[in-house]
Amino acid sequence: MKTAVRRPVAIVRAFTAAVVFAAAVAAIGAAQTSAPGIAVRGNQFVTTSAGTLGVKSVGANVPVVLRGVNITGSEYECLQGDSVWDTIPSAETTAAYQSVVNAMLAWHVNVVRLPLNEDCWLDVPSSSPPPAATSGANYVNAIASFIQVANASGLIAEVDLHVGAGPELVKKNSNNIDSFPAMDTNYSGTFWQSVATKFAGNPSVIFNLTNEPEITSWSCYLDGGCSTKGLQSANGSSNYWTVLGTQSVVNTIRATGARNPIIIAGLDYSNQLNDWRSNVPSDPDGQIIAGIHIYFDDLDCEDAACWTSVFGGIQSAGYPIVVDETGELDKVKNTPAQGDTGCGSGSEETLTTWADAQTPQVGYWFWAFTSVDWKNCTNGPDLLQGPNPPTRFTAWPNYGTFVESHLQSVQ
């Protein structure tokens, strides 16, 4: 998501005994509905095993379309030390995770994207590490536990490197925590080696090397070696680090034995893919996917003509494409006294109509399955009203209700 500030409040701090019991019962039954393995075959996703994908049973070796949501918090909450999430209650339990997954399944979601923080995963840098309660093993185990619950209930998971660069970034109270221009040679290779090792045996997990690259050089994006400007340090000076190329990271992942599909984002906040085909890393397993973000926010490729020309060209060249972040930024105006009533839905209707008409169909993963983060589209798109029952998993009018009904209608 292209935005300067992400500081949501944790949604729920406690559950009633009845809710916890119901979620626990659902978790027990989830073992019978595990997600299939996912792989790339030509320009589409296929299953590698039978299972339940979202709310539908699927066989092995059949083409599938992945449509779902992003969740938030796991990319930055860990820097504060109080939680790993904001979408999920601070009580990081199987029952809490299951309640969120169940709400996604009610919308017919079949894939969930988890943004990760490099520093929290690796517990770095040693000079200024993230809080111990939400970094290192505590962070890794929370991510892995949520994915286990999601997979057991029929959801594919994507993990992406969203924030990082170790000592180059301000660790706490940064207003630009979402800015991560490229993978860094300090830690990104080690991060992906660790993540790939963790999920190498899980064919229901997709890797996304980096969220929204901001560098302008395609050759550096592929091969690395150039210098890029990071965030300001605590004393106000600018910091630079050396970019780690996508080819090096693909090699690192494959060296662990992991065969998971890998998303390669476009440049310019993952929206500009004009030169993607000429700079795609080589993968001996042929499991590369083009990743796209669309927000109708003055980016490079945000109309159907461009999508067909550029993204369709990538499909024609034999690669799958996926819009793994999209959201509605247009406000819906009410009376002056009432103000904005939430995000609109017109832009997302345009995108989904285009995506559903392609051959093969293009999947899309909406930002974000969270509540009252953006306060009626002030800074970005929310899908949920929340934060507390009975509206915790109730869709925001317009944007949220459109996504809920559309996903229910197509899968």
Wavefront OBJ file of the C-alpha trace (Angstrom):
o trace
v 0.000 0.000 0.000
v 1.389 3.396 -1.026
v 0.931 5.486 2.099
v 3.029 7.385 4.595
v 1.536 6.338 7.911
v 0.292 3.052 9.318
v -0.594 3.170 12.931
v -3.787 1.152 13.496
v -4.979 0.376 17.003
v -5.240 -3.250 18.116
v -8.789 -4.299 17.363
v -9.925 -6.515 20.226
v -8.287 -7.226 23.581
v -10.593 -9.903 24.886
v -13.110 -12.508 23.782
v -16.065 -13.913 25.656
v -15.800 -17.539 26.720
v -18.465 -18.479 24.180
v -16.555 -16.971 21.278
v -13.307 -18.629 22.311
v -15.026 -21.987 22.700
v -16.711 -21.719 19.293
v -13.457 -20.769 17.591
v -11.621 -23.622 19.265
v -14.232 -26.075 18.046
v -13.842 -24.684 14.527
v -10.083 -25.152 14.770
v -10.510 -28.816 15.677
v -12.576 -29.416 12.571
v -10.210 -27.443 10.344
v -7.840 -30.390 9.873
v -10.350 -31.903 7.461
v -10.366 -28.825 5.216
v -6.676 -28.164 4.609
v -5.627 -26.045 1.656
v -4.100 -27.698 -1.396
v -0.544 -27.145 -2.494
v -0.153 -24.384 -5.083
v 2.272 -24.214 -8.002
v 2.813 -22.329 -11.246
v 2.070 -24.112 -14.498
v 2.499 -21.897 -17.523
v 0.617 -18.663 -16.891
v -1.721 -19.919 -14.175
v -1.891 -21.402 -10.698
v -2.631 -25.104 -10.303
v -3.166 -27.320 -7.293
v -0.533 -29.914 -6.434
v -2.849 -31.836 -4.118
v -6.535 -32.138 -3.358
v -8.001 -30.067 -0.552
v -10.361 -27.236 0.289
v -9.597 -23.874 -1.283
v -11.577 -21.264 0.588
v -15.063 -22.759 0.754
v -14.746 -25.120 -2.213
v -13.295 -28.605 -2.545
v -10.694 -28.953 -5.281
v -8.840 -31.876 -6.789
v -5.163 -32.184 -7.589
v -3.634 -30.756 -10.779
v -6.484 -28.357 -11.555
v -6.213 -24.643 -12.443
v -7.412 -22.253 -9.730
v -7.834 -18.510 -9.272
v -6.687 -16.969 -5.995
v -8.799 -14.095 -4.669
v -8.579 -12.779 -1.151
v -7.370 -10.108 1.237
v -4.360 -8.613 2.948
v -4.166 -8.264 6.715
v -2.205 -5.529 8.466
v -0.032 -5.021 11.489
v 2.574 -7.750 11.108
v 4.778 -5.312 9.174
v 5.082 -2.726 11.964
v 3.251 -3.561 15.223
v 6.207 -5.693 16.318
v 8.375 -2.551 16.499
v 6.245 -1.343 19.425
v 6.448 -4.529 21.492
v 2.773 -4.913 22.410
v 1.576 -7.198 19.610
v 2.475 -8.791 16.296
v -0.869 -7.811 14.746
v -3.608 -5.239 14.615
v -6.146 -7.271 12.617
v -5.832 -10.071 15.169
v -6.423 -9.669 18.910
v -3.418 -9.165 21.130
v -4.123 -12.537 22.707
v -2.131 -14.449 20.086
v -3.848 -17.812 20.347
v -5.176 -20.436 17.975
v -8.720 -19.408 18.884
v -8.012 -15.760 18.074
v -6.435 -16.669 14.737
v -9.315 -18.977 13.905
v -11.873 -16.234 14.506
v -10.192 -14.043 11.896
v -9.856 -16.908 9.422
v -13.507 -17.838 9.905
v -14.509 -14.258 9.118
v -12.448 -14.397 5.917
v -14.065 -17.672 4.921
v -17.491 -16.099 5.402
v -16.455 -13.690 2.630
v -15.256 -16.665 0.489
v -11.628 -15.576 0.658
v -9.179 -18.275 -0.485
v -5.826 -16.488 -0.007
v -4.476 -14.174 2.687
v -1.381 -11.993 2.411
v 0.805 -11.366 5.467
v 3.271 -8.443 5.316
v 6.465 -9.196 7.248
v 9.098 -7.107 9.006
v 12.684 -8.159 8.306
v 14.048 -6.668 11.539
v 11.471 -8.388 13.735
v 11.917 -11.756 11.998
v 15.705 -11.678 12.441
v 15.744 -9.628 15.682
v 18.160 -7.065 14.237
v 20.101 -4.846 14.464
v 21.898 -5.770 17.676
v 22.544 -2.082 18.363
v 18.816 -1.290 18.436
v 16.751 -4.475 18.214
v 12.955 -4.598 18.187
v 11.304 -5.448 21.531
v 12.021 -9.048 22.531
v 8.338 -9.826 23.126
v 7.539 -9.340 19.443
v 10.749 -10.230 17.628
v 12.921 -13.241 16.922
v 11.307 -16.549 17.798
v 8.232 -14.836 19.247
v 7.562 -13.082 15.959
v 8.373 -16.080 13.762
v 6.182 -18.400 15.822
v 3.233 -15.991 15.686
v 3.456 -15.756 11.892
v 3.878 -19.512 11.487
v 0.982 -20.242 13.853
v -1.400 -17.991 11.955
v -0.381 -19.575 8.652
v -0.920 -23.037 10.125
v -4.474 -22.100 11.142
v -5.149 -20.436 7.790
v -3.848 -23.400 5.778
v -5.766 -25.877 7.923
v -8.954 -23.964 7.131
v -8.425 -23.842 3.372
v -6.525 -20.583 2.833
v -3.351 -20.155 0.801
v -0.904 -17.716 2.448
v 1.443 -15.203 0.873
v 4.332 -13.793 2.918
v 6.066 -10.675 1.653
v 9.062 -8.654 2.791
v 7.309 -5.396 3.564
v 9.655 -3.460 5.868
v 13.315 -3.821 6.738
v 16.907 -2.706 6.145
v 18.133 -3.109 9.689
v 20.126 -0.186 11.069
v 19.232 2.058 8.149
v 15.657 2.531 9.376
v 14.267 4.316 12.383
v 12.877 1.576 14.602
v 10.187 3.319 16.616
v 7.584 6.001 15.965
v 8.586 6.535 12.348
v 6.036 8.298 10.173
v 7.399 6.544 7.096
v 7.578 2.947 8.223
v 5.965 1.784 4.994
v 8.823 3.055 2.832
v 11.197 0.226 1.866
v 12.745 1.013 -1.510
v 14.492 -2.298 -2.183
v 15.937 -5.390 -0.565
v 19.155 -4.628 1.300
v 22.455 -6.507 1.425
v 22.546 -6.138 5.223
v 19.750 -8.545 6.020
v 17.379 -9.397 3.152
v 19.345 -12.437 1.987
v 19.446 -13.835 5.510
v 15.771 -13.031 5.970
v 14.730 -14.969 2.879
v 17.021 -17.870 3.687
v 15.296 -18.126 7.071
v 11.752 -17.683 5.710
v 12.333 -20.201 2.922
v 13.749 -22.735 5.362
v 10.751 -22.236 7.643
v 8.160 -22.840 4.905
v 10.075 -25.093 2.505
v 7.860 -28.031 3.414
v 4.608 -26.083 3.043
v 3.316 -25.964 -0.555
v 0.408 -23.723 0.502
v 2.689 -20.701 1.034
v 3.710 -18.206 -1.667
v 6.750 -15.919 -1.322
v 6.835 -12.252 -2.405
v 10.426 -10.970 -2.418
v 9.642 -7.320 -1.701
v 6.490 -5.278 -1.382
v 6.686 -2.032 -3.387
v 10.136 -1.350 -4.875
v 10.860 2.348 -5.237
v 14.158 2.163 -7.103
v 14.105 3.154 -10.780
v 16.740 0.825 -12.234
v 15.435 -2.490 -13.545
v 18.962 -3.851 -13.956
v 19.780 -3.065 -10.326
v 16.486 -4.594 -9.225
v 17.538 -7.827 -10.933
v 21.287 -7.880 -10.240
v 21.704 -5.582 -7.241
v 24.771 -3.529 -6.449
v 23.430 0.022 -6.709
v 22.927 2.325 -3.738
v 19.507 3.529 -2.618
v 18.350 6.071 -0.090
v 16.560 4.763 2.967
v 14.702 6.596 5.704
v 16.218 9.278 7.857
v 18.130 8.093 10.876
v 17.279 9.187 14.396
v 19.613 12.188 14.101
v 17.943 13.353 10.913
v 20.627 12.313 8.437
v 19.855 10.278 5.342
v 21.084 6.718 5.087
v 21.953 4.621 2.070
v 22.334 0.912 1.587
v 23.353 -1.425 -1.203
v 20.494 -3.095 -3.068
v 20.267 -6.891 -3.102
v 19.055 -8.158 -6.488
v 16.094 -10.465 -7.031
v 18.216 -13.067 -8.830
v 20.442 -13.493 -5.786
v 17.428 -13.948 -3.524
v 15.760 -16.502 -5.826
v 19.049 -18.446 -5.767
v 19.131 -18.237 -1.966
v 15.559 -19.533 -1.655
v 16.129 -22.451 -4.009
v 19.343 -23.390 -2.206
v 17.268 -24.108 0.927
v 15.255 -26.713 -0.964
v 12.117 -24.550 -0.976
v 10.085 -24.932 -4.181
v 7.376 -22.410 -3.310
v 6.079 -20.011 -5.987
v 7.791 -16.593 -5.914
v 6.171 -13.239 -6.717
v 8.365 -10.586 -8.349
v 6.773 -7.168 -7.882
v 6.895 -4.390 -10.431
v 8.693 -1.092 -9.830
v 7.007 2.196 -8.887
v 5.083 0.755 -5.958
v 4.648 -2.564 -7.787
v 2.587 -0.951 -10.551
v 5.064 -0.405 -13.387
v 5.843 -3.675 -15.177
v 6.790 -2.460 -18.650
v 10.292 -3.983 -18.438
v 9.374 -6.847 -16.101
v 9.826 -9.608 -18.703
v 13.313 -8.394 -19.629
v 14.420 -8.355 -15.992
v 12.714 -11.364 -14.468
v 15.082 -13.588 -12.465
v 15.801 -17.078 -13.697
v 14.226 -19.842 -11.652
v 15.173 -23.495 -12.227
v 11.743 -24.507 -10.931
v 9.790 -22.160 -13.198
v 7.712 -20.803 -10.315
v 7.836 -17.045 -10.959
v 4.747 -14.788 -10.790
v 4.341 -11.114 -11.697
v 3.019 -9.088 -8.748
v 0.914 -5.962 -9.305
v -0.512 -3.258 -7.025
v -3.397 -1.077 -8.208
v -4.823 1.846 -6.204
v -5.960 4.361 -8.865
v -3.591 6.849 -7.260
v -1.617 8.471 -10.092
v 0.547 5.426 -10.725
v 1.781 4.170 -14.070
v -0.758 1.523 -15.113
v -4.276 2.040 -13.798
v -6.720 1.586 -16.645
v -7.971 -1.389 -18.621
v -6.021 -0.500 -21.764
v -2.718 -0.559 -19.882
v -3.644 -3.709 -17.969
v -4.396 -5.528 -21.197
v -1.282 -4.293 -22.946
v 1.319 -4.643 -20.184
v -0.079 -7.238 -17.800
v -1.690 -9.239 -20.577
v 1.650 -9.265 -22.361
v 3.233 -10.893 -19.340
v 0.524 -13.558 -19.331
v 1.048 -14.143 -23.038
v 4.756 -14.640 -22.362
v 3.873 -17.554 -20.063
v 3.841 -16.044 -16.561
v 0.945 -15.815 -14.115
v 0.040 -12.358 -12.861
v -1.689 -11.461 -9.623
v -2.905 -8.169 -8.180
v -1.833 -8.918 -4.632
v -2.719 -5.435 -3.372
v -5.603 -3.282 -4.484
v -7.971 -0.950 -2.696
v -10.504 1.787 -3.170
v -9.321 5.310 -2.352
v -12.269 7.281 -3.741
v -14.387 8.747 -0.971
v -18.160 8.572 -0.954
v -19.615 11.904 0.101
v -22.680 12.221 2.275
v -24.118 15.399 3.770
v -21.628 17.945 5.127
v -22.758 17.145 8.646
v -22.105 13.442 8.210
v -18.962 13.711 6.123
v -17.490 10.752 4.252
v -19.357 7.473 4.519
v -16.416 5.307 3.500
v -14.587 4.220 0.373
v -16.428 3.945 -2.885
v -16.444 0.839 -5.036
v -16.426 2.050 -8.639
v -12.702 1.630 -9.267
v -12.628 -1.874 -7.818
v -15.656 -2.822 -9.900
v -13.701 -1.749 -12.991
v -10.647 -3.783 -11.962
v -12.506 -6.947 -11.030
v -14.565 -6.841 -14.219
v -11.344 -6.706 -16.235
v -9.580 -9.377 -14.174
v -12.492 -11.832 -14.295
v -12.685 -11.491 -18.086
v -9.062 -12.469 -18.748
v -7.873 -15.893 -19.901
v -6.785 -17.197 -17.489
v -8.600 -15.078 -14.948
v -6.440 -12.761 -12.840
v -6.609 -13.028 -9.054
v -6.815 -9.995 -6.752
v -6.183 -9.561 -3.046
v -7.825 -6.545 -1.414
v -6.245 -4.189 1.111
v -7.089 -4.563 3.934
v -9.074 -6.871 6.175
v -8.885 -4.529 9.148
v -11.032 -2.031 11.038
v -11.093 1.730 11.684
v -7.477 2.072 10.639
v -8.141 4.641 7.947
v -11.242 6.340 9.374
v -13.436 6.445 6.293
v -10.715 6.615 3.647
v -8.745 9.450 5.223
v -5.502 7.700 4.331
v -6.466 4.462 2.652
v -8.956 1.607 2.276
v -10.514 -0.385 5.109
v -12.748 -3.381 4.500
v -14.187 -3.657 8.017
v -16.087 -1.393 10.422
v -14.984 -2.867 13.772
v -13.220 -2.732 16.045
v -15.476 -4.407 18.592
v -18.404 -6.826 18.373
v -20.969 -6.749 16.907
v -19.344 -4.808 14.029
v -15.840 -6.250 14.237
v -16.153 -8.236 11.013
v -18.890 -6.124 9.423
v -17.985 -4.673 6.030
v -17.683 -0.931 5.541
v -20.426 0.361 3.208
v -19.465 0.678 -0.427
v -15.898 -0.649 -0.624
v -16.179 -3.379 1.996
v -19.666 -4.488 1.072
v -18.732 -4.647 -2.603
v -15.680 -6.830 -1.885
v -17.658 -9.141 0.395
v -20.501 -9.668 -2.071
v -18.211 -9.926 -5.084
v -15.980 -12.592 -3.537
v -19.062 -14.530 -2.464
v -20.374 -14.377 -6.016
v -17.248 -15.560 -7.831
v -15.871 -18.227 -5.514
l 1 2 3 4 5 6 7 8 9 10 11 12 13 14 15 16 17 18 19 20 21 22 23 24 25 26 27 28 29 30 31 32 33 34 35 36 37 38 39 40 41 42 43 44 45 46 47 48 49 50 51 52 53 54 55 56 57 58 59 60 61 62 63 64 65 66 67 68 69 70 71 72 73 74 75 76 77 78 79 80 81 82 83 84 85 86 87 88 89 90 91 92 93 94 95 96 97 98 99 100 101 102 103 104 105 106 107 108 109 110 111 112 113 114 115 116 117 118 119 120 121 122 123 124 125 126 127 128 129 130 131 132 133 134 135 136 137 138 139 140 141 142 143 144 145 146 147 148 149 150 151 152 153 154 155 156 157 158 159 160 161 162 163 164 165 166 167 168 169 170 171 172 173 174 175 176 177 178 179 180 181 182 183 184 185 186 187 188 189 190 191 192 193 194 195 196 197 198 199 200 201 202 203 204 205 206 207 208 209 210 211 212 213 214 215 216 217 218 219 220 221 222 223 224 225 226 227 228 229 230 231 232 233 234 235 236 237 238 239 240 241 242 243 244 245 246 247 248 249 250 251 252 253 254 255 256 257 258 259 260 261 262 263 264 265 266 267 268 269 270 271 272 273 274 275 276 277 278 279 280 281 282 283 284 285 286 287 288 289 290 291 292 293 294 295 296 297 298 299 300 301 302 303 304 305 306 307 308 309 310 311 312 313 314 315 316 317 318 319 320 321 322 323 324 325 326 327 328 329 330 331 332 333 334 335 336 337 338 339 340 341 342 343 344 345 346 347 348 349 350 351 352 353 354 355 356 357 358 359 360 361 362 363 364 365 366 367 368 369 370 371 372 373 374 375 376 377 378 379 380 381 382 383 384 385 386 387 388 389 390 391 392 393 394 395 396 397 398 399 400 401 402 403 404 405 406 407 408 409 410 411
